[in-house]
Amino acid sequence: MRLALANALPYDWDAMLGFLAARAVVGMETVADGVYSRSIGLNGVHGTVSVWLGTADALAVELDFPDPAAVPEIAIRVRRMFDLDADLALMQGHLAHDPLLARLIAACPGLRIPGAWDGLELAFRAVLGQQITVVAAIRLAGKLVAQYGAPLDSGVPGLTHVFPEASVLAAADLATLGMPKSRGRTLSGVAQALLDEPSLFEPNREGGVARLMALHGIGEWTAQYIALRQLRDLDGFPTGDVGLLRALEVLEGERPPARNLSLRAEPWRPYRGYAAQLLWTSLSRAD
């Protein structure tokens, strides 16, 4: 089945695809020839979805999924993942009062905030990324998917497994994948928390960050990152993020202390998350 998902212009597809390509998990995601593909699971049913820039104002989506009743939910998730409903004019108008952000907005006016297909998957990515590089975290995620994910017979080359179910991860000894035992316990605890509270990762819920920080091993950086990309909290802001500090150092010639970054970001509310995405993207393009 093919769908066309409309979006308002401008849309920076290159930035979105670059973000996803840099974080693609082997066996679960591929990026090739301008197309992002991934395995998906809903209610125990598995399939694949591929997304590319179809026309100037719409993304093309190709589904291979055995349950037609799931198509509306898949479309909602894809729209959220690719941030198709962002009110760019509102956010950019507010943030442009900061001359630095105004410059970044002018350089990439169609930038969106990449979302996530699934809350548990995004939380695992965030925890795996604590204190290690993106490359190392993605490698660990690939090992986790290969060992605990359900095998998938896919027509898309490279898609071999689906992200594991919460019940499987809650019972697993994830430290055997090559991470500190404390991190393995955190991951299993997050999976169990989702089993206990199925709405844990539902977007736009009140108090989402506080609920996440109540979990063992989830600090403010991780909770804010999950809030931004999964809960779709546009004010989600990983305070003290090394990438944000580095971006300001490159742009302004001096790295601010983490506390100064928090103060600097106060006028950006309630769209600190979009400001963070502008800064991260500026750093990736500078590299």
Secondary structure as UniProt FT lines:
FT   STRAND          2..6
FT   HELIX           13..22
FT   STRAND          29..32
FT   TURN            33..34
FT   STRAND          35..42
FT   TURN            43..44
FT   STRAND          45..55
FT   TURN            56..57
FT   STRAND          58..64
FT   HELIX           68..70
FT   HELIX           71..81
FT   TURN            82..85
FT   HELIX           88..95
FT   TURN            96..97
FT   HELIX           99..107
FT   TURN            109..110
FT   HELIX           119..128
FT   TURN            129..131
FT   HELIX           134..148
FT   STRAND          150..151
FT   TURN            157..158
FT   STRAND          161..162
FT   HELIX           166..171
FT   HELIX           174..177
FT   HELIX           181..196
FT   TURN            198..201
FT   TURN            203..204
FT   TURN            206..207
FT   HELIX           208..213
FT   TURN            216..217
FT   HELIX           220..229
FT   TURN            234..235
FT   TURN            239..240
FT   HELIX           242..252
FT   HELIX           258..265
FT   HELIX           266..268
FT   TURN            269..270
FT   HELIX           272..286
//
